[in-house]
Amino acid sequence: MVSQLESPNKPEIIYPERDGNPMSDNTVQFRWITTIKSNLDWLFTEDEQVFVAGDLLWYPIENNNKKRQAPDVMVVFGRPKGDRGSYQQWKENNIAPQVVFEILSPGNTQTEMNRKLLFYEHHGVEEYYIYDPDKNDFSGLLRKGETLEVIEKIDLWVSPRLGIRFQLAEPELIIYYPDGQPFSSFTEERQRAENERQRAENERQRAENEHQRAENEHQRAEQLAAKLRELGINPEEI
């Protein structure tokens, strides 16, 4: 009698949430990554079906934890907001990020960037933007069929997916919201909020001062009327 051996269970595949690489190599790169990510969050804050992430590992293929990439910023239309340890595409209705940004640092090599381009091209990215803040060099690629092709006229280019506009300027790139307002940093937003708070506080103080002056005038008028009555004069007849 031959006994049938049971096939061993396949080991569970782990998809690491970290690749061991830092989010940025310097403060300029970090500032640009966080500025683009936070402004895109603000742009799509009312749309629950737009997911924006920074430095999040993207695994496009199930059962393959070697094929992965962590765009500096990525935008996925058609997927809900929310926290994720990684973007596992087969768990996301197989929707690939449509837009990715890479912010270069001196540590990036041409070989590395070529590898990223092939990855994004192969796995369905529609728009790929690359900015080198040290050289103030900006470029973009747009999907044409199966390939990502260089956008020849990138100055004042409007992203088809995002609706934002890019302007080549000095000393650095300017990105505009669809309504024409420029992207701003966290510090600038805090300063703007503080200015608005101070303006509201000044307005409140001014209104209180006006109210106090009116109250003082009323009290003086009452005191004068009382003195006139003591003198036998009816203030209403004056």
C-alpha positions as CSV (number, residue, x, y, z in Angstrom):
1,M,0.0,0.0,0.0
2,V,1.4,3.4,-1.1
3,S,0.6,6.3,1.1
4,Q,0.1,9.6,-0.6
5,L,2.3,12.4,0.8
6,E,0.6,15.7,1.5
7,S,2.2,18.6,-0.3
8,P,3.7,21.0,2.2
9,N,2.0,24.3,2.6
10,K,3.5,27.2,0.7
11,P,5.3,29.6,3.0
12,E,3.6,33.0,3.4
13,I,5.3,35.7,1.4
14,I,6.2,38.8,3.3
15,Y,6.1,42.1,1.7
16,P,8.4,44.4,3.7
17,E,7.3,47.9,4.4
18,R,10.8,49.3,4.3
19,D,13.5,48.9,1.7
20,G,16.3,50.2,4.0
21,N,16.8,53.4,2.0
22,P,16.2,56.8,3.5
23,M,13.3,58.9,2.3
24,S,15.7,61.7,1.3
25,D,19.4,62.4,1.2
26,N,19.2,66.1,2.2
27,T,16.9,68.9,3.4
28,V,16.2,70.2,-0.1
29,Q,15.0,66.9,-1.4
30,F,13.0,66.3,1.7
31,R,11.3,69.8,1.4
32,W,10.3,69.1,-2.2
33,I,9.0,65.6,-1.4
34,T,6.9,66.9,1.5
35,T,5.7,70.0,-0.4
36,I,4.5,68.1,-3.4
37,K,2.9,65.4,-1.3
38,S,1.1,67.7,1.1
39,N,-0.2,70.0,-1.6
40,L,-1.6,67.1,-3.6
41,D,-3.3,66.0,-0.4
42,W,-4.9,69.4,-0.1
43,L,-5.8,69.4,-3.8
44,F,-7.7,66.2,-3.5
45,T,-8.8,66.5,0.1
46,E,-12.5,66.3,-0.9
47,D,-12.2,63.3,-3.2
48,E,-12.2,60.1,-1.1
49,Q,-11.2,58.1,-4.2
50,V,-7.7,59.7,-4.7
51,F,-4.9,58.1,-2.7
52,V,-1.7,60.1,-2.3
53,A,1.5,58.7,-0.7
54,G,5.1,59.6,-0.2
55,D,8.0,57.0,-0.1
56,L,5.6,54.1,0.0
57,L,6.7,50.7,-1.4
58,W,4.6,49.7,-4.4
59,Y,4.4,46.0,-5.1
60,P,2.8,45.5,-8.5
61,I,2.8,41.7,-8.7
62,E,1.4,39.2,-6.2
63,N,3.8,36.6,-4.8
64,N,6.7,38.7,-5.9
65,N,8.3,40.7,-3.1
66,K,11.4,41.5,-5.1
67,K,9.7,43.6,-7.8
68,R,9.0,46.8,-6.0
69,Q,9.6,50.6,-6.1
70,A,9.0,53.4,-3.7
71,P,8.2,56.6,-5.6
72,D,9.0,59.8,-3.8
73,V,5.3,60.8,-4.4
74,M,2.6,58.7,-6.1
75,V,-1.1,59.4,-6.8
76,V,-3.7,56.7,-7.4
77,F,-7.1,57.6,-8.8
78,G,-9.8,55.2,-8.0
79,R,-8.5,54.0,-4.6
80,P,-9.7,55.2,-1.2
81,K,-7.7,57.3,1.2
82,G,-6.3,55.6,4.2
83,D,-3.1,54.3,5.9
84,R,-1.2,51.4,4.2
85,G,2.1,49.7,5.1
86,S,2.7,49.3,1.4
87,Y,0.8,49.5,-1.9
88,Q,0.0,45.9,-2.9
89,Q,-1.6,46.4,-6.3
90,W,-3.6,43.1,-6.4
91,K,-5.4,44.3,-3.2
92,E,-6.2,47.6,-4.8
93,N,-8.4,46.4,-7.7
94,N,-5.1,46.0,-9.6
95,I,-5.0,49.8,-10.1
96,A,-1.5,51.1,-10.7
97,P,-0.4,54.6,-9.6
98,Q,-1.2,56.8,-12.5
99,V,1.2,59.7,-11.5
100,V,4.6,59.5,-9.8
101,F,7.2,62.1,-8.9
102,E,10.9,61.5,-8.2
103,I,13.0,64.2,-6.6
104,L,16.7,63.7,-7.4
105,S,19.6,64.0,-5.0
106,P,23.4,63.8,-5.6
107,G,23.2,60.1,-4.6
108,N,21.0,59.1,-7.5
109,T,22.8,57.4,-10.4
110,Q,21.8,57.2,-14.0
111,T,21.5,53.4,-13.8
112,E,19.1,53.7,-10.9
113,M,17.0,56.3,-12.7
114,N,16.9,54.1,-15.9
115,R,15.7,51.2,-13.8
116,K,12.9,53.3,-12.3
117,L,11.9,54.5,-15.7
118,L,11.6,50.9,-17.0
119,F,9.6,49.9,-13.9
120,Y,7.1,52.7,-14.2
121,E,6.8,52.2,-17.9
122,H,6.2,48.5,-17.6
123,H,3.7,48.7,-14.7
124,G,1.3,51.3,-16.1
125,V,2.3,54.7,-14.8
126,E,0.7,57.4,-17.0
127,E,2.7,60.5,-15.9
128,Y,6.2,60.5,-14.6
129,Y,7.8,63.7,-13.4
130,I,11.5,64.1,-12.3
131,Y,12.9,67.2,-10.6
132,D,16.5,67.9,-9.7
133,P,16.4,70.8,-7.2
134,D,20.2,71.2,-7.1
135,K,20.3,71.8,-10.9
136,N,16.8,73.2,-11.1
137,D,16.2,70.7,-13.9
138,F,12.6,69.4,-14.5
139,S,11.4,66.9,-17.0
140,G,8.3,64.8,-17.5
141,L,7.2,61.7,-19.4
142,L,3.7,60.9,-20.6
143,R,2.3,57.5,-21.6
144,K,1.8,56.8,-25.3
145,G,0.6,53.3,-25.7
146,E,3.0,50.9,-24.0
147,T,5.8,53.5,-23.5
148,L,6.5,56.7,-21.5
149,E,7.7,59.4,-23.9
150,V,9.4,62.6,-23.0
151,I,7.2,65.7,-22.8
152,E,9.1,68.1,-25.2
153,K,7.5,71.4,-24.0
154,I,7.5,71.0,-20.3
155,D,7.4,74.7,-19.4
156,L,3.8,75.6,-18.4
157,W,2.8,72.0,-18.9
158,V,-0.5,71.0,-17.3
159,S,-0.8,67.5,-15.9
160,P,-3.7,65.7,-17.6
161,R,-4.5,63.8,-14.4
162,L,-3.7,66.3,-11.7
163,G,-4.6,69.6,-13.4
164,I,-1.6,71.3,-11.9
165,R,0.8,73.5,-14.0
166,F,4.6,73.5,-13.9
167,Q,6.6,76.6,-14.6
168,L,10.3,76.6,-15.2
169,A,11.6,79.5,-13.1
170,E,14.6,80.7,-11.1
171,P,15.7,79.8,-8.6
172,E,13.4,76.8,-8.6
173,L,10.4,75.2,-10.2
174,I,7.0,76.6,-9.5
175,I,3.9,74.4,-9.3
176,Y,0.4,75.9,-9.5
177,Y,-3.0,74.6,-8.4
178,P,-5.7,74.5,-11.1
179,D,-7.0,77.8,-9.7
180,G,-3.6,79.4,-10.3
181,Q,-2.4,79.5,-6.7
182,P,1.2,78.3,-6.2
183,F,2.1,75.3,-4.2
184,S,3.3,76.3,-0.7
185,S,5.4,74.7,2.0
186,F,4.2,73.7,5.4
187,T,6.1,76.7,6.9
188,E,4.4,79.1,4.4
189,E,1.0,77.6,5.3
190,R,1.6,78.0,9.0
191,Q,2.7,81.6,8.5
192,R,-0.4,82.3,6.4
193,A,-2.6,80.7,9.1
194,E,-0.8,82.7,11.8
195,N,-1.3,85.9,9.8
196,E,-5.0,85.1,9.4
197,R,-5.3,84.4,13.1
198,Q,-3.6,87.7,14.0
199,R,-5.9,89.6,11.6
200,A,-8.9,88.0,13.1
201,E,-7.6,88.8,16.6
202,N,-7.0,92.4,15.6
203,E,-10.5,92.7,14.2
204,R,-12.0,91.2,17.4
205,Q,-10.0,93.6,19.5
206,R,-11.1,96.5,17.3
207,A,-14.7,95.5,17.7
208,E,-14.3,95.2,21.4
209,N,-12.7,98.7,21.6
210,E,-15.6,100.1,19.5
211,H,-18.1,98.5,21.8
212,Q,-16.3,99.8,24.9
213,R,-16.2,103.3,23.5
214,A,-19.9,103.2,22.8
215,E,-20.5,101.9,26.3
216,N,-18.4,104.7,27.8
217,E,-20.3,107.4,25.7
218,H,-23.6,105.9,26.9
219,Q,-22.5,106.1,30.5
220,R,-21.3,109.7,30.2
221,A,-24.6,110.6,28.6
222,E,-26.4,109.0,31.5
223,Q,-24.3,110.8,34.1
224,L,-24.9,114.1,32.3
225,A,-28.6,113.5,32.2
226,A,-28.6,112.7,35.9
227,K,-26.8,116.0,36.8
228,L,-29.3,118.0,34.7
229,R,-32.2,116.4,36.5
230,E,-30.5,117.4,39.8
231,L,-30.5,120.9,38.6
232,G,-34.2,120.7,37.7
233,I,-33.6,120.5,34.0
234,N,-35.3,117.9,31.9
235,P,-32.5,116.6,29.5
236,E,-35.2,115.5,27.0
237,E,-36.3,119.1,26.6
238,I,-32.8,120.4,25.7
